[in-house]
Amino acid sequence: MEQINVAGNKLKSTLKQLIREGNVRRIIVRNATGRTLIDMPLSVGLAGAFLAPFWASVAGIMALATDFTIVVERDQDHQVTKVE
């Protein structure tokens, strides 16, 4: 598992980048107090239509806080790419 701290204005772009990497199995978004706001398992070949509710949730929580922690569970068989 990997944890990434991001500001609210960078949450959506960071999540998009993680999903594009293709080796992410699960994404958990937590607020600054550690409360889980989104817990989303991802699968290879995830269709864009399936992600629509996910992006709606992301947009909703962006208004709630300014600092988030993204917990990323990666597939062990793929190479890990560092997100900055």
TIVEX-939619 format. One line per 8 residues: number of its first residue (from 1); their letters; for each residue y, z, x of N, C-alpha, C. Coordinates in steps of 0.2 Angstrom, whole numbers. Layout:
BEGIN
NUM	a	Y Z X Y Z X Y Z X | ...
***
This chain:
BEGIN
1	meqinvag	-6 0 4 0 0 0 6 0 4 | 11 -3 2 18 -4 6 23 -2 1 | 28 2 3 34 3 -1 40 0 2 | 44 -3 -3 50 -6 -1 56 -3 -5 | 61 -1 -2 67 2 -6 72 -4 -7 | 74 -5 -13 79 -10 -14 85 -7 -19 | 90 -10 -18 96 -9 -23 95 -13 -29 | 97 -11 -34 96 -14 -41 98 -21 -41
9	nklkstlk	103 -23 -38 105 -30 -38 101 -35 -34 | 96 -32 -30 91 -36 -26 84 -35 -29 | 83 -32 -34 77 -30 -37 73 -37 -39 | 76 -41 -43 73 -47 -45 72 -52 -40 | 76 -53 -35 75 -58 -30 69 -55 -25 | 69 -49 -24 63 -46 -20 57 -47 -23 | 57 -45 -30 50 -46 -34 48 -54 -34 | 53 -58 -35 51 -65 -34 48 -67 -28
17	qliregnv	51 -65 -22 48 -66 -16 41 -64 -15 | 40 -58 -17 34 -54 -16 28 -58 -20 | 30 -61 -26 25 -64 -30 24 -71 -27 | 29 -74 -24 28 -81 -21 23 -80 -15 | 23 -74 -12 18 -73 -6 11 -75 -7 | 9 -73 -13 2 -75 -16 -3 -70 -14 | -2 -65 -10 -7 -60 -8 -5 -53 -11 | -1 -53 -16 0 -46 -19 -4 -46 -25
25	rriivrna	-8 -40 -26 -12 -39 -31 -9 -35 -37 | -4 -30 -35 -1 -26 -40 6 -24 -37 | 10 -24 -42 17 -21 -41 19 -16 -45 | 22 -10 -42 24 -5 -46 31 -4 -44 | 36 -3 -49 43 -2 -48 44 5 -51 | 47 9 -46 49 16 -48 57 17 -47 | 59 21 -51 67 23 -50 68 28 -44 | 74 30 -43 75 34 -38 72 41 -38
33	tgrtlidm	70 43 -44 67 50 -45 59 49 -44 | 57 43 -44 50 42 -43 46 41 -49 | 50 40 -55 46 38 -61 44 31 -61 | 38 30 -63 36 23 -64 39 19 -70 | 42 13 -68 45 10 -74 41 4 -76 | 38 0 -71 34 -5 -72 28 -5 -67 | 22 -6 -70 15 -6 -66 12 -12 -68 | 12 -17 -64 10 -24 -66 5 -27 -61
41	plsvglag	-2 -27 -64 -7 -31 -59 -5 -38 -59 | -6 -41 -54 -5 -48 -53 -12 -52 -51 | -13 -58 -53 -19 -62 -51 -17 -68 -48 | -21 -71 -44 -20 -77 -41 -19 -83 -46 | -14 -87 -46 -13 -92 -50 -10 -90 -57 | -6 -85 -57 -3 -82 -62 2 -87 -65 | 2 -89 -72 6 -94 -75 13 -91 -76 | 18 -95 -76 25 -94 -77 26 -91 -84
49	aflapfwa	22 -93 -89 23 -90 -96 20 -83 -96 | 15 -82 -92 13 -75 -92 18 -70 -89 | 22 -72 -85 27 -68 -81 33 -67 -86 | 34 -71 -91 40 -70 -95 41 -63 -97 | 36 -59 -100 38 -52 -102 39 -48 -96 | 36 -49 -90 38 -46 -84 45 -46 -82 | 48 -52 -82 55 -53 -80 59 -50 -85 | 57 -50 -92 61 -47 -97 62 -39 -95
57	svagimal	56 -36 -93 56 -29 -92 60 -28 -85 | 60 -32 -80 64 -31 -74 71 -31 -76 | 73 -36 -80 80 -36 -82 83 -30 -86 | 78 -27 -90 80 -21 -94 81 -15 -89 | 76 -14 -84 77 -9 -80 82 -9 -75 | 84 -15 -73 90 -16 -68 96 -13 -71 | 97 -12 -78 103 -9 -80 102 -1 -80 | 96 1 -79 95 9 -79 97 12 -73
65	atdftivv	96 9 -67 98 13 -61 100 8 -55 | 102 11 -50 104 7 -44 99 6 -38 | 95 11 -38 90 11 -32 83 11 -35 | 79 7 -32 72 7 -34 67 7 -28 | 61 9 -29 56 8 -24 50 3 -27 | 49 -2 -23 43 -6 -26 37 -4 -21 | 32 -3 -25 25 -1 -22 21 -8 -22 | 19 -10 -17 15 -16 -17 8 -15 -14
73	erdqdhqv	3 -17 -18 -4 -17 -16 -6 -24 -15 | -8 -25 -9 -9 -32 -6 -17 -33 -6 | -19 -40 -7 -26 -42 -6 -27 -42 2 | -32 -38 4 -34 -37 11 -36 -43 14 | -38 -49 10 -41 -55 14 -35 -60 16 | -29 -58 14 -23 -63 15 -19 -59 20 | -15 -64 24 -11 -61 29 -4 -58 26 | -2 -53 28 4 -50 26 10 -52 29
81	tkve	15 -54 24 22 -56 27 27 -51 25 | 31 -49 30 36 -44 29 42 -46 25 | 44 -42 20 49 -44 16 55 -40 18 | 61 -44 19 67 -41 21 72 -41 16
***
